[in-house]
Amino acid sequence: MVSSSALDLTATEKVYMGERAAVAITQEAERLNAQRVFLLVSSTLLEKTDEIDQIQQALGSKVAATYHGMPPHAPRGAVLEAAAMAREANADLVVTVGGGSVTDAGKIVTICLKHNIRTHDDMDNYRVYVNDEGDVIKPVFDGPDVRAIICPTTLSGGEFNPLSGATDEKAKLKQGYETRLMAPVTVVLDPALTVHTPEWLWLSTGVRAVDHALEALASYESNYFADGMAASALELLSEGLTRVKANPRDLDARLKCQVGAWQSMVPIVGGVPMGLSHAVGHVLGGSFDVPHGYCSCVMAPAVLAFNEPVNGERQKRISRAFGRPDDKASTIVDEFITSLGMPRSLSAVGVSESDHALVAENTMHDFWARTNPRTVEKADDVLPVLKMAAG
């Protein structure tokens, strides 16, 4: 018997690897005939480096407006503020330069422009949610006319995904928004741009990318192509992150990390569902302000151990990708994250045992809780893995 599967492809047309951001962005603005470019950028890069200045100078009169100061987890209010600036500037291209929250915000801005989304409650009509029956509901709406170019400075991989996350400040939940054309038209992987990223942020988001690959290889809904991408991602990321930890100026190692993060996203974007590590991670970020990458540092080994009784055979490929075929995946990943100096417990990121019930309850609102290899049907099913990660 031959198993059948399908892979969804995004609307991203081009990926630059190793080119300087200012050069690539300018070339793409010309190719796309953009005349009014809206820049959504990292405050740190704008205020403490000359990277944004180089981009602005290269684009020249094409720069219509520049927004900076996007808070972590892209709260709705800040996304709407950025969208209002882009709307006022009559932007015909959005360019983001920064980490995962900047990336997410920029993609959602393109939807706000298309559908004239102006208020907090307007965003409810476009978010992915889980209904009372446990079904994942993805609203269908037209994609944006104004596309985005994304230059990531971290390794979360959201630049390759038509799915973005923004935090509802009222509900204190991070929620997803998804449509095919929300994926950027172009991605620029500039390793030199990332030397300004704080070490903890680079390494922790690298672990986030590792987690994408882990949950793809652990899933029984994966396929040969996705498995190959995920395994290669683990090889690139494990080497690259270790090398950057030893030498932050190693640009080749940084590019390995960036390409590994890209490969780790291919299964997710292609339709392979993630599991409990991502579901809990969304809650830790949206409800407890845990940095995006730290969520995977804390949860990934515990979820592997939790799922091992049902997907132990799948996890053997994870062990092989790390070059340790005879060791348990959960042990290998635990030791790898520890070697990078990252936090390894919920308590280390400020989530106490008294918070576990709320984490478990909110996790059941996340669409990836339902696709964990080991069945999770109610909040009580989440508590054992939280205990394992408690520290």
Secondary structure, 3 states (H helix, E strand, C coil): CCCCCCCCCCCCCEEEECCCHHHHHHHHHHHCCCCCEEEEECHHHHHHCCHHHHHHHHHHHHEEEEEECCCCCCEHHHHHHHHHHHHHCCCCEEEEEECHHHHHHHHHHHHHHHHCCCCCHHHHHHECEECCCCCEECCCCCCCCCCEEEEECCCCCHHHCCEEEEEECCCCEEEEEECHHHCCCEEEECHHHHHHCCHHHHHHHHHHHHHHHHHHHHCCCCCHHHHHHHHHHHHHHHHHHHHHHHCCCCHHHHHHHHHHHHHHHHHHHHCCCCCHHHHHHHHHHHHHCCCHHHHHHHHHHHHHHHHHHHHHHHHHHHHHHCCCCCCCHHHHHHHHHHHCCCCCCCHHHCCCHHHHHHHHHHHCCCHHHHHCCCCCCCHHHHHHHHHHHCC
